[in-house]
Amino acid sequence: MTTIKTLINSKAKTKNDSTTISMNRHDMKVNRIATQLKTRNTAAPLSLKKKAVSHQVPKAGQKKEATEKLDISDLNEILEINTNHQYCDMLPL
């Protein structure tokens, strides 16, 4: 099991060029997802394709497999660890 301390040591970004690169990469991922949503030609239901475990229980009769998938699997990074204010801004790992 991966601990938070291990994640902090392996993936933490400080306020420097690596954080800027990380945020630029994140912005590109968000723009890709936004473009995919804007170019949809239907108002049909949409479900998320992600790496993290889904914690939602499907509603009775809901056909999740039959819906169009929006791929968010690459949203999987720690964006910022702020030790001064003691918070971590992260995406599902």
Secondary structure, DSSP 8 states (H G I E B T S, - for coil): ---HHHHHHHH---SSHHHHHHHHHHHHHHHHHHHHHHT----S-EEEE-SS-------TT--GGGSEEEE-TT---EEEEETTTTEEEE---
